[in-house]
Amino acid sequence: MHTDQKLKWAILVTGWGRNAKDTIEAFQKGMLKRSSIDLLIYQSLPSGAVEAAERAGIDSKRFIRKDYDSAEAYQEAISKALKGHNIDYVLLLSFKYIIRQGLLKAFPDRIINIHPSLFPSFLATTTAIQEALDYGVKVSGITTHIIDDKIDQGSILCQEPIRFDEGETFESVYPKFAEKGRKIILDTIALIEEKHFEDR
């Protein structure tokens, strides 16, 4: 791991990358105190995250799952790219694939995920917001956590509650998740910075 005064982060994204775009733009504005975003790994095009990375001068690399014979081979290629950039921490922002053992072992306790629910509710799903609406909860939210070998478990880092108003729909509540998502990602990076530099 790097011993200089800034942590090197990579962002992994498989969709358009709204959270990734917001995080890169925050970095470009100088909102990350002791971190730099050094690599974006993406799959889909068009991508708002890629456009933001280009504007910020951040290297981006495209990896497409179907180009590889297995999930393990796909993630081994990603791991090599991460190591090639001397990445310290990996941020999964709408990365839809389960992280395999090889990548977990390459970055132990250094891969962080964001999930649109308050743990331990609505786990192991890609439709957590809609499921919360269907269930009729009054409050849901967002959790960031260090991932382990179990889906949507691992150590909780930060949580942000989001209140559901009467008659709320996915379309009406999603902007709340986008707004809170920007905040919780920055809070999570700040927490990792604090822990990392205090532990040295």
C-alpha positions as CSV (number, residue, x, y, z in Angstrom):
1,M,0.0,0.0,0.0
2,H,1.1,3.5,-0.7
3,T,2.9,5.4,2.1
4,D,2.5,8.9,0.6
5,Q,-0.1,11.4,1.8
6,K,-2.9,10.4,-0.6
7,L,-4.7,7.1,-1.0
8,K,-5.1,5.9,-4.6
9,W,-8.6,4.8,-5.5
10,A,-10.2,3.0,-8.4
11,I,-13.8,3.0,-9.2
12,L,-15.5,0.0,-10.8
13,V,-18.8,0.5,-12.6
14,T,-20.8,-1.5,-15.1
15,G,-23.7,0.9,-15.9
16,W,-23.9,4.5,-16.9
17,G,-22.3,5.5,-13.7
18,R,-24.2,8.3,-12.0
19,N,-22.6,7.8,-8.6
20,A,-19.2,7.3,-10.2
21,K,-19.7,10.5,-12.2
22,D,-20.6,12.5,-9.1
23,T,-17.6,11.1,-7.2
24,I,-15.2,11.9,-10.0
25,E,-16.6,15.5,-10.2
26,A,-16.2,15.9,-6.5
27,F,-12.6,14.8,-6.8
28,Q,-12.0,17.3,-9.6
29,K,-13.4,20.0,-7.4
30,G,-10.9,19.2,-4.6
31,M,-13.4,17.7,-2.2
32,L,-11.3,14.6,-1.4
33,K,-8.8,15.6,1.2
34,R,-6.3,12.8,1.2
35,S,-7.3,10.7,-1.7
36,S,-7.0,10.7,-5.5
37,I,-9.0,8.8,-8.0
38,D,-6.5,7.2,-10.3
39,L,-8.5,4.7,-12.4
40,L,-12.0,4.1,-13.7
41,I,-12.9,0.6,-14.8
42,Y,-16.1,0.4,-16.7
43,Q,-18.2,-1.9,-19.0
44,S,-21.1,0.0,-20.7
45,L,-21.2,2.8,-23.2
46,P,-22.3,5.5,-23.2
47,S,-21.0,6.3,-19.8
48,G,-21.3,9.5,-17.8
49,A,-18.5,8.2,-15.5
50,V,-16.1,7.8,-18.5
51,E,-16.9,11.4,-19.7
52,A,-16.2,12.7,-16.2
53,A,-13.0,10.7,-16.0
54,E,-11.8,12.2,-19.3
55,R,-12.5,15.7,-18.1
56,A,-10.6,15.0,-14.9
57,G,-7.7,13.4,-16.6
58,I,-8.3,10.0,-14.9
59,D,-7.2,6.9,-16.8
60,S,-10.2,4.6,-17.7
61,K,-10.1,1.1,-18.9
62,R,-13.0,-0.9,-20.4
63,F,-13.5,-4.6,-19.4
64,I,-16.5,-6.5,-20.8
65,R,-17.5,-9.6,-19.0
66,K,-18.6,-11.5,-22.1
67,D,-15.0,-11.2,-23.5
68,Y,-13.8,-13.6,-20.8
69,D,-14.4,-17.3,-20.4
70,S,-15.2,-17.0,-16.7
71,A,-15.9,-14.5,-13.9
72,E,-12.6,-15.4,-12.4
73,A,-10.7,-14.6,-15.7
74,Y,-12.6,-11.3,-16.0
75,Q,-11.8,-10.2,-12.5
76,E,-8.2,-11.4,-12.8
77,A,-7.8,-9.0,-15.7
78,I,-9.3,-6.2,-13.6
79,S,-7.0,-7.1,-10.7
80,K,-3.9,-6.7,-12.9
81,A,-5.1,-3.3,-14.0
82,L,-5.6,-2.2,-10.4
83,K,-2.2,-3.5,-9.4
84,G,-0.7,-1.8,-12.4
85,H,-2.0,1.5,-11.1
86,N,-0.8,0.8,-7.5
87,I,-4.4,1.2,-6.3
88,D,-5.0,1.2,-2.5
89,Y,-8.8,1.0,-2.3
90,V,-11.5,-0.1,-4.7
91,L,-14.9,1.5,-4.8
92,L,-17.8,-0.4,-6.3
93,L,-20.4,2.0,-7.6
94,S,-23.2,0.1,-9.3
95,F,-20.9,-2.8,-10.2
96,K,-23.2,-5.6,-10.9
97,Y,-21.0,-8.7,-10.6
98,I,-20.2,-10.6,-7.4
99,I,-16.6,-10.1,-6.4
100,R,-14.7,-13.4,-6.6
101,Q,-12.0,-14.8,-4.2
102,G,-9.1,-13.8,-6.4
103,L,-10.0,-10.1,-6.3
104,L,-10.9,-10.2,-2.6
105,K,-7.5,-11.7,-1.8
106,A,-5.7,-9.2,-3.9
107,F,-7.4,-6.3,-2.0
108,P,-8.3,-7.7,1.4
109,D,-10.6,-5.4,3.3
110,R,-10.0,-2.7,0.7
111,I,-13.0,-3.2,-1.6
112,I,-16.0,-1.0,-0.7
113,N,-19.5,-1.3,-2.0
114,I,-22.6,1.0,-1.9
115,H,-26.0,-0.6,-1.5
116,P,-29.4,1.1,-1.6
117,S,-30.8,-0.1,1.6
118,L,-30.2,0.1,5.3
119,F,-28.4,-3.1,6.3
120,P,-29.7,-5.7,7.2
121,S,-32.8,-5.1,5.1
122,F,-33.2,-5.8,1.4
123,L,-29.9,-7.6,0.8
124,A,-28.6,-9.7,-2.1
125,T,-30.9,-7.9,-4.6
126,T,-30.5,-5.5,-7.5
127,T,-34.0,-4.0,-6.9
128,A,-33.7,-2.9,-3.2
129,I,-35.4,0.4,-3.7
130,Q,-38.4,-1.0,-5.4
131,E,-38.6,-3.9,-2.9
132,A,-38.6,-1.4,0.0
133,L,-41.4,0.6,-1.7
134,D,-43.4,-2.6,-2.3
135,Y,-43.0,-3.7,1.3
136,G,-44.3,-0.4,2.5
137,V,-41.4,0.8,4.6
138,K,-41.4,4.4,5.9
139,V,-37.6,4.6,6.0
140,S,-35.0,3.0,3.9
141,G,-31.5,4.4,2.9
142,I,-28.0,3.7,1.7
143,T,-25.2,1.6,3.3
144,T,-21.5,1.5,2.4
145,H,-19.6,-1.5,3.6
146,I,-16.3,-3.4,3.1
147,I,-17.2,-6.5,1.2
148,D,-16.2,-10.0,2.1
149,D,-17.1,-13.4,0.7
150,K,-20.8,-13.1,1.5
151,I,-23.1,-11.1,-0.6
152,D,-24.1,-7.7,0.9
153,Q,-22.4,-8.4,4.2
154,G,-19.1,-7.3,5.6
155,S,-18.3,-4.4,7.9
156,I,-20.7,-1.4,7.7
157,L,-18.9,1.9,7.1
158,C,-21.6,4.5,6.8
159,Q,-25.4,4.6,6.6
160,E,-27.8,7.4,5.4
161,P,-31.5,7.1,6.1
162,I,-34.1,8.1,3.5
163,R,-37.7,8.7,4.4
164,F,-40.4,7.5,2.1
165,D,-43.4,9.9,1.9
166,E,-47.0,8.7,1.4
167,G,-47.6,7.6,-2.2
168,E,-43.9,7.6,-3.0
169,T,-42.8,5.9,-6.3
170,F,-39.5,4.8,-7.6
171,E,-39.4,7.9,-9.8
172,S,-40.1,10.2,-6.9
173,V,-37.7,8.6,-4.4
174,Y,-34.7,7.9,-6.7
175,P,-33.5,11.5,-6.7
176,K,-33.3,11.2,-2.9
177,F,-31.0,8.2,-3.2
178,A,-28.9,10.1,-5.8
179,E,-28.5,13.1,-3.5
180,K,-27.7,11.0,-0.4
181,G,-25.5,8.8,-2.5
182,R,-23.2,11.7,-3.3
183,K,-22.9,12.5,0.4
184,I,-22.3,9.0,1.7
185,I,-19.6,8.2,-0.8
186,L,-17.6,11.3,0.3
187,D,-18.2,10.5,3.9
188,T,-17.0,6.9,3.4
189,I,-13.8,8.0,1.6
190,A,-13.2,10.5,4.5
191,L,-13.7,7.7,7.0
192,I,-11.2,5.4,5.2
193,E,-8.7,8.2,5.1
194,E,-9.1,8.8,8.8
195,K,-8.7,5.1,9.6
196,H,-5.8,4.6,7.2
197,F,-3.7,7.5,8.4
198,E,-4.4,7.0,12.1
199,D,-3.4,3.4,11.8
200,R,0.0,4.2,10.3
